[in-house]
């Protein structure tokens, strides 16, 4: 077994240990924050949609290509996640902008805007940071909301397989940056080139 394979097994064992530690952490009660949606004002409790658990994906909004990468990947397993819990993607962007971004990316998430306010400053995933990408799990018990766990998103993390495939290819984070779109206009368009949008 190579050193890389040994380390890979060690990481797998540590991931199991991390999961056990997360299960043992005591949940912390949180307020019933308000959010904006295309349908108006809603609350954190309403975002549970009758479920016991809620995964809130913290997205920095349309200005972050990395956040787009995570959302693209999570969108691919959304139906599996929604089988286990309610899921919502929250960002500071206004609901109409969230919808436009979702339509462009083919995202199927439910969306809510925290507007960069109290929710984001109090429920961030990285201490000392404000609008930082990541995930938070909330639980509803006896009408109260509890924060169960959280994790930040960042290059090399466990939440986007992209970094691991780049690593297999011998590439580092500095060698690649996600883009919003990968189509580049060719030098010559065989169809005449009318009405092309970049």
Phi, psi and omega in degrees: 000131181286166177299322179296318179294321178298316180295322178299318177294321179296319178297321178297315179295321179291327177296322177295320178294319178299317179299320179294320178295321178296319179297328183279342180297139178282131176291155182241129180292141180230160178291166177269081185298157175259146178225163174251140175227177176298337180265008179110200182284138175223178182236163176302318180297323179292331181292343175293336179051041178083001180268164180278330183235151178225127172263115176258113178272118179273117182241136183285349177105187189298340183277001185242110179294326180294318178298326176297319178301311180297315181297321177302315182292316181293324177304326180294334180247016186303317182296326177292316179298317182291343173289332183264332186194169172285149181226136175217143174258123180246143175209175178279345182298148176296151183308320180296322178291320176302317181296317179299317179297317180298317180296320179295323185266348184076025180285145181247011181295158160277145184238150172212144180255127174268351176065012180080014185268216189303319180305310185292322181288329182267336185245021181297161183265353181227114183304134179087352179254159177260263183280086185239140183286149178166198182222143176230136174255129176245150175236147176250122178222125178051041178077003179250150181254133180234138173276121186268321182184165179206161177207138175281155172260143177188158180309130179093357184286182181272358190258355173226119180293347183307315185296326182285324175291321176299318179299318178300328180276000180081017181257151178250172179305320183292345182275349185209138176230132179295153178237158177289322180220147183250357178280129175245138180297125176292162178301321181226131176260125183289343182267008180099336173081012179286146172057035179274133175252130178280000000 
